[in-house]
Amino acid sequence: MASTQQTTGTFTLKRPVICVVGPTASGKTDMAQQLAARLNGEVVSADSMQVYKGMDIGTGKLPASERIVPHHGFDLVDPGQPYSAALFQAYARTCFRDIDKRGKRSVLAGGTGFYVRAAIDAYEFPEGEQVGNAIRDKWNTFANVHGVEALWRELQKVDPQSASVIPPADVKRVIRAFELLADGTSYAQQKERLAHIEQYVPAVFIGLAVEPNILRTRIQARVDHMIEQGLVEEVKGLLKDGFREGVTAPSAIGYKEIVSALDGACSLEEAIEAIKTATCRYAKRQRTWFRKDKRIHWLCADSGDTDALAAEALTVLDKLNSD
């Protein structure tokens, strides 16, 4: 739960953070690494699922063998541990300071829009929101017992305005809405206020835009590649290690569908199609989120040519520096 108070003080860096944003399969990972390599930088991943250890294939985590610059934000917690934008904010800002002190440039690779804004903008979070949160525990239990649709309908009964702006399948935001209600406010009202929070960390924004049909094709190929890489085996290993009892990780796209197949609730082929559909829907939500941010300088990434895009991005960054 974020308040609308602004962070006090200043956040000083010798060089502003470069934020590379866009939907899944737009090429953010490769672009961020290329920019970091050309600018003597390091990458900080702003992905809410890549923080989990052992969740590699399904989250699109860049393999260690392919990292040509240092990466941060991977493998921070076990799948059973809670994680949030509040925790990521503190982590990312520590990374920014440390990277800057080493004389290098921070490149934030962001697919989780709220994590990007939490890291860069003046969001403030209450203490201890992850541990011993009775309201969160209550509604997580409700969702596990009755299902996500039933959870959303409960919110609709008490806060129809907030329910109208949260997809029924978005369990995290539905539960956040209940938490905000307990604090005497509403998710819908907060969402409107949060649009006006000021920037806190010096940063510039590069966005990768991909035509929807091209992006859909990339997503489908990406999911097929994940299956070929061993996503099913990865999920089996996670289940063996207690993944099913995790707090947030088991709801991740690509993992919950494979779990359903392994449980016999659907075939593997049906699970794969469900992953593709869910990923396309998620990409659409990402585009909607980032399109609202007027700070982002958009590049057409239809070609998928990372070298050309990186060169174009550097031209944009040079222009921003000279303005």
Secondary structure as UniProt FT lines:
FT   STRAND          17..21
FT   TURN            24..25
FT   HELIX           28..38
FT   TURN            39..40
FT   STRAND          41..46
FT   TURN            48..51
FT   TURN            53..54
FT   TURN            57..60
FT   HELIX           64..66
FT   STRAND          71..72
FT   TURN            79..80
FT   HELIX           85..101
FT   TURN            102..103
FT   STRAND          105..110
FT   HELIX           113..120
FT   TURN            127..128
FT   HELIX           134..146
FT   HELIX           148..158
FT   HELIX           160..163
FT   TURN            164..165
FT   TURN            168..169
FT   HELIX           171..182
FT   TURN            183..184
FT   HELIX           187..194
FT   TURN            195..196
FT   STRAND          203..209
FT   HELIX           212..229
FT   HELIX           231..240
FT   TURN            241..242
FT   HELIX           243..245
FT   HELIX           249..251
FT   TURN            253..255
FT   HELIX           256..262
FT   TURN            263..264
FT   HELIX           268..291
FT   TURN            294..295
FT   STRAND          296..300
FT   TURN            302..303
FT   HELIX           306..322
//
